[in-house]
């Protein structure tokens, strides 16, 4: 059954196709990858189906089940592709060229399996795109391309990178997967735990780049946050018994709830304690808290993402900044530091301690880690230290710290803010 084209203008049909493609692209590529065992070919076949839809749907109308239509069209393209290869092989044999003995059987097997159910293909594609064999930046680009449905241009714009650079990362990633013969499957046992960590790390990296952009003119890039949350929710549906998956979803949902309040009308950053909490998204908070409860129920209370989500929950539950349970936040950071030792976590713990016990106690913690090589060029270290020094009346030292922080950040909004802090305290 089709939605009559007479009831839709051509522009409306194209908008409908764009929406359908956004929803169905990942499932389409995932299903085709299982069938043809080649990510690049699967993506090509999916694109072919989209081109055919763009040509036919304005005339015939949008199908009532557009995802199934696209899949069926892509399957036909795949069958044509392998039949053509089989005919070509036959012709080459006729002229005496050597063809691998197993090639025709392999292609016949693929054609035979083109009608298999999709099953957990999306989960397979997630684990494949985030395989540890790939560099982190390639995992991110490939995940956003195949599962997020972003174009190469959109990914490049989001990360302020050159489009050819992103394109090369994606091409190299797909080639590395093919060359390594990585099976299109969900790993099991210890390997699954290891690989799941890579998947969650990729999603959180995407989210963080959207939540606190490392460079450029914008403090926040909501599109990246939304893609990371959408993929996280998908992973949670596909892995309902993984506590850390639900914990990461909780962390992202609760943090994202503050987005509208994190900048003022000029796009300048607003500190957490100064934010208008009436602008926090209560739906995201409720969803995040529910996901955190699910993670705890599954026994993941002291896992890294769950601890971070619990910290975010402390903020979400406080109606006013003054109501925040800073002592609990400091304790949670102390536990997190034991689970995953890191000078950045210690820095965050120091901020909580400053609120619970005062700036002098926090400065002691900061000075204990400030020479760590990991933090040498970390602008937030100098921003936090400047804030603590200012509260202690050491204004000249604070000014120098804010200026140092401004020199190190690549985000123009943060730079302006930090220089403003330096000027006010001088």
Secondary structure, 3 states (H helix, E strand, C coil): CEECHHHCCHHHHHHHHHHHHHHHHHHHHHHHHHHHCCHHHHHHHHHHHHHHHHHHHHHHCEECCHHHHHHHHHHHHHHHHHHHHHHHHHHHHHCCCCCCCCHHHHHHHHHHCCCCCCCCHHHHHHHHHCCCCCCHHHHHHHHHHHCCCCCHHHHHHHCCCCHHHHHHHHHHHHHHHHHCCCCCCCCCHHHHHHHHHHHHHHHHHHHHHHHCCCEECCCCCHHHHHHHHHHHHHHHHHCCCCHHHHHHHHHHHHHHCCHHHCECCCCCECCHHHCCHHHCCHHHHHHHHHHHHHHHHCCCCCCHHHHHHHHHHHHHHCCCHHHCCHHHHHHHHHHHHHHCCCHHHHHHHHHHHHHHHCHHHHHHHHHHHCCCHHHCCCHHHHHHHHHHHHHCCCHHHHHHHHHHHHHHCEEHHHHHHHHHHHHHHC
